[in-house]
Amino acid sequence: MENTIFNMAKSFIERAKLLSEETLGRTATEEEINLLKQKFGSKLPDWYCFLISELPLIHMEIGWQADEPEEDYDGVQYIEILAPKDMIDESYNAYPGIPILDKGYICVGGDLSGLGNSYFINFNHADYPVFQVYHDCGEQSDVILSEGREKVTDSLKELFQNGIISK
């Protein structure tokens, strides 16, 4: 699965390059990867660290079809892939990250709509589904996970496969 995710992410980046080099992000530094490994330990798989250290994903925007298109709104929401320090901050120092971290959810994306509803991957699930988790749904993990999240994709692979490139 991890090789497939890497290949789909690489393909997404190639599609983005065709549109504009400016759509690309940056790669994680060695220091950033060491910080992630130190802070998250086994909660964050090595393949994710490899992914962001090899491909220019940090600060890249990936669109997903959140709503039905309307006359003056295309329905696309964008996820900004977070830098490691922001992943740590959102997962360890902010809600909803704090209570759901032990359930396998790590914050990997920022909400560009301005509402503050960050994006999390469930790293305990074999397909690595991506969720937008609402910041104002409480402080209890069971409430957050039952009432305060929306599934963006069934897998991280699918996010890259179907991702909409920011213009």
LOTORLO-448115 format. One record per residue (C-alpha): x, y, z; residue number from 0; residue in three letters; chain. Coordinates in steps of 0.001 Angstrom, whole numbers. Example, Ala and Ser with C-alpha at 12.3 -4.5 7.8 and 13.67 -1.06 7.14 Angstrom:
+---------+---------+---------+-----+-----+---+
|       X |       Y |       Z |   k |   r | c |
+---------+---------+---------+-----+-----+---+
|   12300 |   -4500 |    7800 |   0 | ALA | A |
|   13670 |   -1060 |    7140 |   1 | SER | A |
+---------+---------+---------+-----+-----+---+
***
This chain:
+---------+---------+---------+-----+-----+---+
|       X |       Y |       Z |   k |   r | c |
+---------+---------+---------+-----+-----+---+
|       0 |       0 |       0 |   0 | MET | A |
|    2752 |    2462 |     929 |   1 | GLU | A |
|    4463 |    2114 |   -2488 |   2 | ASN | A |
|    1132 |    2763 |   -4159 |   3 | THR | A |
|     646 |    5911 |   -2067 |   4 | ILE | A |
|    4131 |    7122 |   -2988 |   5 | PHE | A |
|    3486 |    6471 |   -6688 |   6 | ASN | A |
|     116 |    8264 |   -6597 |   7 | MET | A |
|    1676 |   11232 |   -4783 |   8 | ALA | A |
|    4458 |   11349 |   -7361 |   9 | LYS | A |
|    1876 |   11262 |  -10142 |  10 | SER | A |
|     -68 |   14094 |   -8458 |  11 | PHE | A |
|    3100 |   16173 |   -8342 |  12 | ILE | A |
|    3778 |   15488 |  -12019 |  13 | GLU | A |
|     240 |   16687 |  -12873 |  14 | ARG | A |
|     817 |   19800 |  -10770 |  15 | ALA | A |
|    4134 |   20525 |  -12521 |  16 | LYS | A |
|    2315 |   20574 |  -15850 |  17 | LEU | A |
|      90 |   23348 |  -14537 |  18 | LEU | A |
|    2800 |   25373 |  -12814 |  19 | SER | A |
|    5969 |   24822 |  -10804 |  20 | GLU | A |
|    4529 |   27317 |   -8316 |  21 | GLU | A |
|    1942 |   24752 |   -7190 |  22 | THR | A |
|    4696 |   22573 |   -5722 |  23 | LEU | A |
|    5677 |   22595 |   -2081 |  24 | GLY | A |
|    8950 |   21614 |    -514 |  25 | ARG | A |
|   10423 |   18490 |    1018 |  26 | THR | A |
|   11010 |   17914 |    4718 |  27 | ALA | A |
|   14527 |   18423 |    5985 |  28 | THR | A |
|   16475 |   15767 |    7857 |  29 | GLU | A |
|   16046 |   17787 |   11054 |  30 | GLU | A |
|   12272 |   17904 |   10542 |  31 | GLU | A |
|   12095 |   14146 |    9973 |  32 | ILE | A |
|   14145 |   13519 |   13120 |  33 | ASN | A |
|   11775 |   15776 |   15060 |  34 | LEU | A |
|    8740 |   13845 |   13763 |  35 | LEU | A |
|   10294 |   10514 |   14702 |  36 | LYS | A |
|   11278 |   11811 |   18133 |  37 | GLN | A |
|    7824 |   13212 |   18869 |  38 | LYS | A |
|    5507 |   10649 |   17277 |  39 | PHE | A |
|    7635 |    7507 |   17507 |  40 | GLY | A |
|    5780 |    4498 |   16124 |  41 | SER | A |
|    2496 |    6452 |   15825 |  42 | LYS | A |
|    3736 |    7915 |   12534 |  43 | LEU | A |
|    4908 |    5297 |   10046 |  44 | PRO | A |
|    8339 |    5612 |    8459 |  45 | ASP | A |
|    6803 |    5582 |    4981 |  46 | TRP | A |
|    5033 |    8913 |    5678 |  47 | TYR | A |
|    8331 |   10471 |    6730 |  48 | CYS | A |
|    9905 |    9107 |    3546 |  49 | PHE | A |
|    7015 |   10483 |    1470 |  50 | LEU | A |
|    7377 |   14071 |    2697 |  51 | ILE | A |
|   11184 |   13940 |    2623 |  52 | SER | A |
|   11316 |   12736 |    -998 |  53 | GLU | A |
|    8409 |   14607 |   -2618 |  54 | LEU | A |
|    7728 |   18376 |   -2496 |  55 | PRO | A |
|    4426 |   18067 |    -641 |  56 | LEU | A |
|    4875 |   20417 |    2329 |  57 | ILE | A |
|    2695 |   23509 |    1830 |  58 | HIS | A |
|    1268 |   22003 |   -1351 |  59 | MET | A |
|   -2491 |   22346 |   -1751 |  60 | GLU | A |
|   -4624 |   19332 |   -2639 |  61 | ILE | A |
|   -8246 |   19899 |   -3538 |  62 | GLY | A |
|  -11158 |   17581 |   -2888 |  63 | TRP | A |
|  -14818 |   17827 |   -3899 |  64 | GLN | A |
|  -16382 |   18779 |    -572 |  65 | ALA | A |
|  -19716 |   20095 |   -1874 |  66 | ASP | A |
|  -21845 |   19985 |   -4980 |  67 | GLU | A |
|  -20806 |   22741 |   -7389 |  68 | PRO | A |
|  -23069 |   25761 |   -7562 |  69 | GLU | A |
|  -23260 |   28748 |   -9851 |  70 | GLU | A |
|  -20562 |   30756 |   -8076 |  71 | ASP | A |
|  -18824 |   28013 |   -6075 |  72 | TYR | A |
|  -17029 |   24968 |   -7467 |  73 | ASP | A |
|  -17452 |   23014 |   -4206 |  74 | GLY | A |
|  -13724 |   22317 |   -3893 |  75 | VAL | A |
|  -11970 |   22595 |    -538 |  76 | GLN | A |
|   -8181 |   22588 |    -290 |  77 | TYR | A |
|   -5892 |   20831 |    2146 |  78 | ILE | A |
|   -2471 |   22351 |    2765 |  79 | GLU | A |
|      44 |   19635 |    3638 |  80 | ILE | A |
|    1565 |   20726 |    6934 |  81 | LEU | A |
|    5202 |   21138 |    7827 |  82 | ALA | A |
|    6372 |   18760 |   10571 |  83 | PRO | A |
|    6354 |   21447 |   13309 |  84 | LYS | A |
|    2710 |   22200 |   12474 |  85 | ASP | A |
|    1804 |   18493 |   12463 |  86 | MET | A |
|    3240 |   18236 |   15962 |  87 | ILE | A |
|    1551 |   21409 |   17184 |  88 | ASP | A |
|   -1901 |   20446 |   15861 |  89 | GLU | A |
|   -1625 |   16869 |   17144 |  90 | SER | A |
|    -140 |   17544 |   20609 |  91 | TYR | A |
|   -1143 |   21090 |   21551 |  92 | ASN | A |
|   -4564 |   21723 |   20004 |  93 | ALA | A |
|   -8067 |   20330 |   19883 |  94 | TYR | A |
|   -9238 |   18097 |   18322 |  95 | PRO | A |
|   -5736 |   16636 |   17878 |  96 | GLY | A |
|   -4943 |   15986 |   21535 |  97 | ILE | A |
|   -7773 |   13528 |   22317 |  98 | PRO | A |
|   -7670 |   11631 |   19010 |  99 | ILE | A |
|   -3905 |   11164 |   18747 | 100 | LEU | A |
|   -4032 |    7971 |   20814 | 101 | ASP | A |
|   -6717 |    6661 |   18426 | 102 | LYS | A |
|   -4217 |    6813 |   15549 | 103 | GLY | A |
|   -5169 |   10201 |   14102 | 104 | TYR | A |
|   -2341 |   12565 |   13204 | 105 | ILE | A |
|   -2901 |   16023 |   11773 | 106 | CYS | A |
|   -1313 |   16279 |    8324 | 107 | VAL | A |
|   -3244 |   19110 |    6694 | 108 | GLY | A |
|   -4420 |   22634 |    7310 | 109 | GLY | A |
|   -7833 |   24016 |    6398 | 110 | ASP | A |
|   -7444 |   26778 |    3832 | 111 | LEU | A |
|  -11077 |   27878 |    4157 | 112 | SER | A |
|  -10193 |   29714 |    7372 | 113 | GLY | A |
|  -12562 |   27709 |    9564 | 114 | LEU | A |
|   -9774 |   25856 |   11380 | 115 | GLY | A |
|  -11049 |   22331 |   10693 | 116 | ASN | A |
|   -7789 |   20483 |   10127 | 117 | SER | A |
|   -7189 |   17259 |    8245 | 118 | TYR | A |
|   -6120 |   14008 |    9880 | 119 | PHE | A |
|   -5043 |   10586 |    8670 | 120 | ILE | A |
|   -6033 |    7532 |   10665 | 121 | ASN | A |
|   -2691 |    5726 |   10683 | 122 | PHE | A |
|   -4215 |    2789 |   12609 | 123 | ASN | A |
|   -6319 |    1855 |    9568 | 124 | HIS | A |
|   -4676 |    -137 |    6755 | 125 | ALA | A |
|   -5976 |    2178 |    3993 | 126 | ASP | A |
|   -5062 |    5408 |    5813 | 127 | TYR | A |
|   -8374 |    7272 |    5380 | 128 | PRO | A |
|   -8317 |   11072 |    5430 | 129 | VAL | A |
|  -10774 |   13050 |    7568 | 130 | PHE | A |
|  -11565 |   16687 |    8129 | 131 | GLN | A |
|  -12087 |   17028 |   11879 | 132 | VAL | A |
|  -14061 |   19916 |   13316 | 133 | TYR | A |
|  -12301 |   21993 |   15948 | 134 | HIS | A |
|  -15476 |   22838 |   17894 | 135 | ASP | A |
|  -16998 |   19408 |   18452 | 136 | CYS | A |
|  -15791 |   18822 |   21990 | 137 | GLY | A |
|  -12836 |   17393 |   23814 | 138 | GLU | A |
|  -13754 |   13706 |   24113 | 139 | GLN | A |
|  -12329 |   11374 |   21484 | 140 | SER | A |
|  -15513 |    9291 |   21204 | 141 | ASP | A |
|  -17634 |   12399 |   20527 | 142 | VAL | A |
|  -15108 |   13837 |   18080 | 143 | ILE | A |
|  -14842 |   10584 |   16135 | 144 | LEU | A |
|  -18593 |    9923 |   16063 | 145 | SER | A |
|  -19933 |   13440 |   15488 | 146 | GLU | A |
|  -17080 |   15752 |   14580 | 147 | GLY | A |
|  -15423 |   14449 |   11469 | 148 | ARG | A |
|  -16094 |   14113 |    7767 | 149 | GLU | A |
|  -14387 |   11512 |    5631 | 150 | LYS | A |
|  -12578 |   13169 |    2742 | 151 | VAL | A |
|  -11356 |    9942 |    1124 | 152 | THR | A |
|  -11258 |    6264 |    1987 | 153 | ASP | A |
|   -7486 |    6292 |    1575 | 154 | SER | A |
|   -4522 |    8633 |    1240 | 155 | LEU | A |
|   -3845 |    6970 |   -2110 | 156 | LYS | A |
|   -7287 |    8079 |   -3291 | 157 | GLU | A |
|   -6618 |   11664 |   -2162 | 158 | LEU | A |
|   -3569 |   11847 |   -4435 | 159 | PHE | A |
|   -5285 |    9934 |   -7220 | 160 | GLN | A |
|   -8322 |   12235 |   -7334 | 161 | ASN | A |
|   -6714 |   15384 |   -5935 | 162 | GLY | A |
|   -7535 |   18674 |   -7574 | 163 | ILE | A |
|   -4587 |   20925 |   -8234 | 164 | ILE | A |
|   -4793 |   24480 |   -6934 | 165 | SER | A |
|   -4739 |   27088 |   -9677 | 166 | LYS | A |
+---------+---------+---------+-----+-----+---+
***
